[in-house]
Amino acid sequence: MIMEMNARKILSSMGYANISVSHLSLSDVSPEKADLMICGLDVAYQLRDYPRVIVLRNIIMLDELSEKLQAALSTEKNRFFIE
């Protein structure tokens, strides 16, 4: 839940307040349910085959999430795994 709240906060500050952010358990995750996955390092290996993933080393560090969201939103690639 902390990543969800932080992602909303950062996206809003970047001018993307209209982007929907949801929390899912690993058992509920599928590429069809989200355009971008954000996860902690501990579960990153389980999302290795998903098309767009941001991996956080520290899930409460706003700077890390902000930097990686900026990179993800500025790329034109259809697939990325940002660690």
C-alpha positions as CSV (number, residue, x, y, z in Angstrom):
1,M,0.0,0.0,0.0
2,I,2.9,2.4,0.7
3,M,4.1,2.1,-2.9
4,E,0.6,2.9,-4.2
5,M,0.3,6.0,-2.0
6,N,3.8,7.1,-3.0
7,A,3.2,6.5,-6.7
8,R,0.0,8.6,-6.6
9,K,1.8,11.4,-4.8
10,I,4.7,11.4,-7.3
11,L,2.6,11.1,-10.4
12,S,0.4,13.9,-9.2
13,S,3.4,16.1,-8.6
14,M,4.6,15.3,-12.1
15,G,1.3,16.4,-13.6
16,Y,-0.1,12.9,-14.1
17,A,-2.9,13.0,-11.5
18,N,-5.2,11.3,-14.0
19,I,-3.2,8.0,-14.0
20,S,-4.9,5.2,-12.0
21,V,-2.8,3.5,-9.4
22,S,-3.9,0.2,-7.8
23,H,-2.4,-2.3,-5.4
24,L,-2.5,-6.0,-6.4
25,S,-1.2,-9.2,-4.8
26,L,1.2,-11.3,-6.9
27,S,-1.6,-13.9,-7.4
28,D,-3.7,-11.2,-9.0
29,V,-1.1,-9.7,-11.3
30,S,-1.3,-10.1,-15.1
31,P,-0.1,-7.9,-18.0
32,E,-3.7,-7.1,-18.9
33,K,-4.4,-5.6,-15.5
34,A,-1.8,-2.8,-15.6
35,D,0.3,-0.9,-18.1
36,L,3.2,-0.7,-15.6
37,M,4.1,-2.8,-12.6
38,I,6.0,-1.4,-9.6
39,C,7.5,-3.9,-7.2
40,G,10.1,-4.4,-4.5
41,L,13.3,-6.2,-5.2
42,D,12.1,-9.2,-3.2
43,V,9.5,-10.1,-5.8
44,A,11.1,-8.7,-9.0
45,Y,12.0,-12.1,-10.3
46,Q,8.3,-13.1,-10.4
47,L,7.6,-10.2,-12.8
48,R,10.7,-10.7,-15.0
49,D,8.5,-11.7,-18.1
50,Y,6.1,-8.7,-17.8
51,P,6.5,-6.0,-20.4
52,R,6.9,-2.9,-18.2
53,V,8.3,-3.2,-14.7
54,I,9.9,-0.8,-12.2
55,V,11.9,-2.5,-9.4
56,L,12.5,-0.6,-6.2
57,R,15.4,-1.4,-3.9
58,N,13.7,0.6,-1.1
59,I,9.9,0.8,-1.3
60,I,9.7,3.9,0.9
61,M,12.3,6.0,-0.8
62,L,10.4,8.7,-2.8
63,D,13.5,9.8,-4.7
64,E,14.1,6.3,-6.1
65,L,10.5,5.9,-7.2
66,S,10.3,9.4,-8.7
67,E,13.5,8.8,-10.7
68,K,12.3,5.5,-12.0
69,L,8.8,6.7,-12.8
70,Q,10.3,9.6,-14.8
71,A,12.5,7.1,-16.8
72,A,9.5,4.8,-17.4
73,L,7.2,7.6,-18.5
74,S,9.8,9.1,-20.8
75,T,10.8,6.0,-22.7
76,E,9.2,5.0,-26.0
77,K,10.1,1.3,-25.5
78,N,7.2,-1.2,-25.2
79,R,9.3,-3.4,-22.8
80,F,11.5,-2.4,-20.0
81,F,12.7,-3.7,-16.6
82,I,14.0,-0.7,-14.6
83,E,16.1,-1.7,-11.6
